[in-house]
Amino acid sequence: KLYPDVGGDPSPVGPVWYTVVWERVWTASDHDVHMKQVDTNGVLRSASPTTLENTIVNTSHPRISKSDGRDAGTSSQFWGVVWQRTFSPTDEDIYGTYVSWDGQPLATGTFAVSIHSGDEHDPVVSSPTDEVGGTRHLLFAWSRYDTGTDWDIIAAYHAANGFQRGVLNVKGSEEHT
């Protein structure tokens, strides 16, 4: 089990959960993303993990949002989870999913955050924003290697339904000093 990450529910009213994601190694070329919840007394919510990604490809480096959003009613609270998926030694893409406050994968399912032809690594995801226009949004960010020694930091703004609202190069043409 590799690369654990944890988020905490900021709700002042229980039940509240910490949510932990990690990379499970099934075989040398088949890694998956699993999740469990822990209550505020340190007790596991379930003995069995929830599987978020279980395809026969190498899925790695999962990250979870630091919170599931400010308490505006549990139906609007959700976790963002992101990971990288290996297609070849020089092509890794970024995928994500959403999980309800109480640990249930949401109907958005797994979605592509970025499927660029270059190498993409080390994704992270923000906590959900407060509702904007009736929905919450998250920002995903990752490193992208294009050519030579050119690493960029890319960010994508997504709505709660998984649809991408915009993409930008955060690093851009920043010069090295």
MARPA-72550 format. One record per residue (C-alpha): residue in one letter; x, y, z. Coordinates in steps of 0.02 Angstrom, whole numbers, plus 32768, in hexadecimal, padded with zeros to 4 digits. Example, Ala and Ser with C-alpha at 12.3 -4.5 7.8 and 13.67 -1.06 7.14 Angstrom:
! MARPA-72550
a82677F1F8186 s82AC7FCB8165 
END
This chain:
! MARPA-72550
k800080008000 l805080A07FC4 y8038815C7FC3 p7FB181768048 d7F58821E8052 v7ECF825980C9 g7E4782DD80CF g7DDA83138161 d7D228344816B p7D1383F481B5 s7C5B83E181E4 p7C3484148298 v7BA68394829E g7BC682D88298 p7BDC825E8256 v7C7F829C820C w7D08823681BB y7DBE823B818B t7DD181EF80DF v7E72819580AF v7EA481647FFD w7F3880FA7FC9 e7F86809B7F39 r7F6F7FE07F47 v7FF07F747EEF w7F9A7EDD7EA1 t80247EAB7E27 a80BF7F037DE4 s80587F537D58 d7FAD7F5F7DAD h7F9A7FDE7E38 d7EEF801D7E72 v7EA680A97EDE h7E4F80787F80 m7DFC80DC800B k7DC180C880BF q7D6F813B813C v7D9F815181F3 d7D3281A58276 t7D6E822882F3 n7D8F81A08374 g7E08814782FE v7D9080B982D2 l7D8580778220 r7CDA808E81D3 s7CEB7FEA8173 a7D637F588173 s7D647F5280B5 p7DAA7FDF804B t7D45803B7FC8 t7D9380247F1C l7D9B80C77EBA e7E0280897E27 n7E197FD07E01 t7E487FBF7D49 i7ED47F517D09 v7F497FE47CED n7FC980347D60 t7F7180BC7DC5 s7FDD811A7E41 h7FF881B07EB3 p7F4581CD7EEF r7F1D826F7F4B i7E7D82A77FA2 s7E3D83567FC2 k7E6583958071 s7DAB83A48098 d7D028379804E g7CCB842F8054 r7C7A84A080D2 d7BDD8457811E a7B4F849680B1 g7AEC83F680C8 t7B3B834C80B3 s7AF283338005 s7B6583BD7FC3 q7C038380801A f7C7983127FB6 w7D3082E17FA9 g7D9982F87F0E v7E13826A7EEA v7E98826E7E61 w7F2181F77E24 q7F9481D67D90 r7F7B81457D18 t800A80F77CB5 f7FEF80D27BFD s80A680C37BCA p815080EF7C14 t813F819F7BCB d808281BA7BD9 e802A81CC7C7F d7F8182247C89 i7F1B826D7D18 y7E7382267D4F g7DFC824E7DDD t7D5982277E33 y7CE7826E7EB9 v7CB182187F59 s7C1F824B7FC9 w7C408289807A d7C1581DB80BB g7C88817B8046 q7C1A814C7FB2 p7C6081617F01 l7BF381E07EA8 a7B9981CB7E02 t7C1F82307DA7 g7C8981917DAB t7D3E819A7D73 f7D6382297CFC a7DFA82647C9A v7E4483027CE5 s7ECC83097C5E i7EF9828E7BD4 h7F8982EF7B87 s8004828F7B18 g809582BE7B8B d80C582837C37 e805982C37CC6 h808482A57D7D d806282CC7E33 p7FAC83077E2E v7F5983647EBD v7EA6839F7ED7 s7E5B842F7F3A s7DCB84257FB4 p7D2384527F68 t7CFA850B7F62 d7C5F85507FB2 e7BD085487F36 v7BE685B87E9E g7B4F85C37E2D g7AFC85317E87 t7B8E84B87E80 r7C38849B7ED0 h7CDB849A7E6E l7D88844F7E87 l7E3284787E3F f7EA383E97E08 a7F5D840B7DEA w7FEF83A07DAD s809C83A37D5E r80A8838D7CA1 y814783617C42 d813F83977B8C t81EB839D7B3C g82A183A07B6E t82A683E27C1F d820184417C17 w8194841A7CAD d80F4847F7CC1 i807184887D49 i7FC384747D01 a7F1F84957D5B a7E6E84667D29 y7DD084AE7D76 h7D43842C7D84 a7C8C84377DB6 a7C3C83BD7E2E n7BF883577D9A g7CAC83337D62 f7CA583A77CCA q7D3F840E7CAB r7D2084C97CB1 g7DCF85047C7E v7E8884D97C74 l7F2085477C8C n7FDD853B7C95 v8007857D7D42 k80C3857F7D28 g80BC85BA7C73 s815F85FA7C2D e81AD861F7CD6 e826986307CC7 h82E285CB7D31 t835C86357D95 
END
